[in-house]
Amino acid sequence: MQQAYFDQSVQFLKSIGIDVIFKDLDDDTFLPGLLIADGCIYIDKEKLEFPGDILHEAGHLAVIPAAERKQLNATTIGHRKDHAAEEMMAIAWSYAACKHLNIDPYFVFHESGYKGSGNAMADQFNEGKYIGVPMLQFAGMSAEPRMAETLNLPAFPVMAKWLRDE
C-alpha cells in the first residue's frame, strides 16, 4: 500500500505545480532520501525511509507565498520569520492532502515522524481536533469548519486551493 500511496502523492504534487525530481542525494539531508531545494522536492528512492514524508515537505512549499517558493530550501525553512506558523500549516495541509487523495493519514503521520508523535497527531486530526487551520484560513486556503460559511471557504479538510498565492 505504501508504494501506491507514494505514487499517488507524487502524481498529485506534480498536478498542483510542485516539482518532484528523482535523483541521488547525499546522506546529510534532514530527512533520509528527501530534500527541498529551489522550490522543488528531490527524492532519492534508495534512501527514502518514510514515503509519506513527501506530503509534509510539499506542505512547506505549498503554504509559503508564491513569490518566495523558489527560494525555499532545507536551510531556509527553519530560519523563516513565520516558521512556526508555516510548520503548523504544513501539518494541516498534509492531512488535507491525505483526505483529498483518500490516503490513510498514518502514511504521513507515522510513528517515527513528528518526534515520535505522528500517530497521536493523526488521531487528533481524525477526531476533528485540528492545528494549523487558522493560518490556512488566513491565507484563504481553507477554513475552520465553524467559520467556513461566513468566510465563503470550504471547511477543512477540504481546500479552496493547494498553493498559497501571496
Buried (B, 14 or more C-beta within 10 A) or exposed (E): EEEEBBEBBBEBBEEBEBEBEEEEBEEEBEBBBBBBBEBBBBBBEEBBEBBBBBBBBBBBBBBBEEEBBEEBEBEBBEEBEEEEBBBBBBBBBBBBBBBEBEBBBBBBBBEEBBEEEBBEBBBBBEEEEBBBBBBBBEBBBBBBBEBBEEBEBBBBBBBBBBBBEE
